[in-house]
Amino acid sequence: SLGYLVPGNVVNNPNSGFGLFDGNYAALAQLSIRPSRAFNVGLTYVRSYSNNEGGVNLTGGTGSAFAAAPFGRVATTANHYGVQASFRFGPGFTLGGWAGLTDAEAEAGAFRGANAQSFNWAANLAFADFGKKGNLLGFIVGQPPKVTSNDLDGSFRGQVAPNREDDGTTLHVEGLYRIQVSDSISVTPGVIWLMNPEHNDDNKNIFVGTIRTTFS
């Protein structure tokens, strides 16, 4: 499948930096492979451009501030690579996960030509019909987008530069339980545990409780 997205742009904004050719965009291509009924693999590639008019956000709001804008408010191009997979071990148990790599380049400013890479991954377990038909117990563990390499690590081409690499590692641990109340209503309570938020080992852990109700 092929897609074209323009995140952050407003179609009725006539200002420079918000147009079809000079505004933020992302072009996506995806390939889905199903070797068997139980095994699925997906490959994704995205080419994106973000300017400092529409805002630089390479991660869609997840991960660290450095991963979202590895060079700060500077026009940035990026190649995003992703792989997703799932395997169903019988009717009640599915193991899945994904990994993603972003290779970004600064396109303006004093650090034009600088490169940065960020990485994310996750694994998940799902137990279908757990406790009752239609219910689902799920667990997720992973690492939000983290800058693993950045030319801006204190110096760049002989000039002083900020250090925009993530030194620590955040882990996202989540549990959820979908309760099928009726054929058309489900309620899903859950809890999220973020260890070392913002990939900073000095930050305190964060716990978030969630509840979602779905009408279909």
C-alpha positions in Angstrom: 0.0 0.0 0.0 1.1 3.6 -0.6 0.1 6.7 1.3 0.7 10.4 1.4 0.3 12.3 4.6 0.7 16.0 5.5 0.9 16.1 9.3 0.8 19.5 11.0 -0.2 21.4 7.8 -3.5 23.4 7.5 -4.9 23.5 4.0 -6.3 27.0 4.4 -3.0 28.5 5.7 -1.5 30.6 2.9 1.8 31.4 4.8 5.2 30.2 3.6 6.1 26.8 5.0 2.6 25.3 4.9 2.2 24.6 1.2 2.2 21.3 -0.7 5.8 21.6 -1.7 7.4 23.5 1.2 5.3 22.2 4.1 5.6 19.1 6.3 4.9 15.8 4.6 5.3 12.1 4.9 5.2 9.6 2.1 4.6 6.0 3.1 5.0 2.5 1.5 4.0 -0.7 3.2 4.3 -4.4 2.3 2.4 -7.1 4.2 3.5 -10.7 4.0 1.5 -13.7 5.2 3.5 -16.9 4.9 0.8 -18.8 6.8 -2.5 -18.2 8.5 -0.7 -18.0 11.8 2.3 -15.8 10.8 2.2 -12.2 9.6 5.0 -9.8 8.7 4.8 -6.2 7.7 7.6 -3.9 6.3 7.2 -0.1 6.3 9.1 2.8 4.8 8.4 6.4 5.4 10.1 9.5 3.9 9.4 12.6 5.8 10.2 16.3 5.8 9.6 18.6 8.7 10.3 22.4 8.8 10.4 24.8 11.7 7.1 26.5 10.5 4.9 23.4 10.8 7.0 22.1 13.6 9.5 19.2 13.8 8.1 16.0 15.2 9.6 12.8 13.7 7.9 10.4 16.2 4.3 11.5 16.4 4.6 12.6 20.0 6.1 9.4 21.4 9.7 8.8 22.7 12.1 11.5 23.8 12.2 15.2 22.9 15.5 14.5 21.1 14.0 11.7 19.1 11.1 14.0 18.0 13.5 16.8 17.0 17.1 15.5 16.9 18.4 18.9 15.8 15.9 21.2 17.5 13.7 23.5 15.5 15.6 22.9 12.3 14.2 21.7 9.0 14.8 17.9 9.0 14.4 15.1 6.5 14.2 11.5 7.6 14.0 7.9 6.4 11.9 5.7 8.7 12.2 1.9 8.5 9.9 -0.5 10.4 9.2 -4.2 10.7 6.2 -5.7 12.4 5.4 -9.4 13.0 2.9 -11.6 14.8 2.6 -15.4 15.3 -0.5 -17.1 16.6 0.2 -20.1 18.8 -3.2 -21.7 18.6 -6.6 -20.0 19.0 -5.9 -18.3 22.4 -2.3 -17.0 22.3 -0.5 -14.5 20.0 3.0 -13.2 20.2 3.9 -10.1 18.3 6.2 -7.1 18.1 7.8 -4.4 16.1 11.0 -2.5 15.6 11.7 0.9 14.0 14.8 2.9 12.9 14.8 6.5 11.9 17.7 8.1 10.0 17.4 11.9 10.1 19.4 14.8 8.5 19.4 18.5 9.4 18.6 20.5 6.3 19.2 24.1 7.6 21.1 26.2 10.1 24.6 26.0 11.5 24.4 22.2 11.8 23.2 21.5 8.3 24.3 18.1 7.2 24.3 16.6 10.7 22.9 13.1 11.0 21.1 11.3 13.8 19.6 7.8 14.3 16.8 6.8 16.7 15.5 3.3 17.5 12.4 1.8 19.0 11.0 -1.6 19.7 8.2 -3.5 21.4 7.0 -7.0 22.1 3.4 -8.0 23.0 1.5 -11.0 24.2 -2.2 -11.5 23.8 -4.5 -14.1 25.4 -7.8 -14.3 23.6 -11.0 -15.4 25.4 -9.2 -15.1 28.8 -11.7 -15.7 31.5 -14.7 -15.4 29.1 -15.3 -15.6 25.4 -14.6 -12.2 23.8 -12.3 -11.0 26.6 -8.6 -10.3 25.9 -5.6 -10.1 28.3 -2.6 -8.3 26.9 0.9 -7.3 27.9 3.4 -4.9 26.1 7.0 -4.1 26.8 9.2 -1.9 24.7 11.5 1.1 24.3 10.0 4.4 23.0 12.0 6.2 20.2 15.5 6.9 21.5 18.4 8.8 19.9 21.2 6.3 19.8 23.6 8.3 17.6 23.7 12.1 16.8 26.5 14.2 15.2 25.4 16.8 17.7 27.1 15.2 20.7 28.9 18.3 22.1 30.7 19.4 18.9 30.1 19.4 15.2 32.8 20.1 12.5 35.0 21.8 15.0 32.3 24.1 16.5 30.5 23.8 19.8 27.2 22.0 19.6 24.6 20.8 22.1 24.6 17.1 23.1 21.3 15.7 21.7 21.9 12.0 22.3 19.8 10.0 24.9 22.1 8.7 27.5 19.7 6.4 29.4 16.9 4.0 28.3 13.2 4.2 28.9 11.1 1.0 29.2 7.4 1.1 28.6 5.6 -1.8 30.4 1.8 -2.1 29.9 -0.9 -4.5 30.9 -4.6 -4.4 29.8 -7.7 -6.5 30.0 -10.5 -6.1 27.6 -13.9 -7.1 29.0 -16.6 -7.9 26.5 -19.6 -6.6 28.3 -22.0 -7.3 25.3 -21.8 -7.9 21.6 -21.4 -4.1 21.0 -19.7 -2.8 24.2 -16.3 -3.5 25.7 -14.4 -2.0 28.6 -10.6 -2.1 28.8 -8.8 -1.1 32.0 -5.1 -1.0 31.9 -1.9 0.3 33.6 1.3 1.7 32.1 4.7 1.8 33.9 7.4 4.1 32.4 10.8 3.4 33.8 13.4 6.2 33.4 11.1 8.6 31.4 12.7 10.7 28.7 15.5 8.1 28.6 17.0 9.7 31.7 18.0 7.4 34.5 17.6 10.2 37.0 13.9 10.6 36.3 11.4 9.0 38.6 9.2 6.2 37.3 5.7 7.1 36.1 2.5 5.0 36.5 -0.6 5.7 34.5 -4.0 4.1 34.9 -6.2 3.9 31.8 -9.8 2.8 31.0 -11.3 2.7 27.6 -14.9 2.0 26.6 -15.7 0.9 23.0 -19.1 1.0 21.3 -19.3 -0.9 18.0 
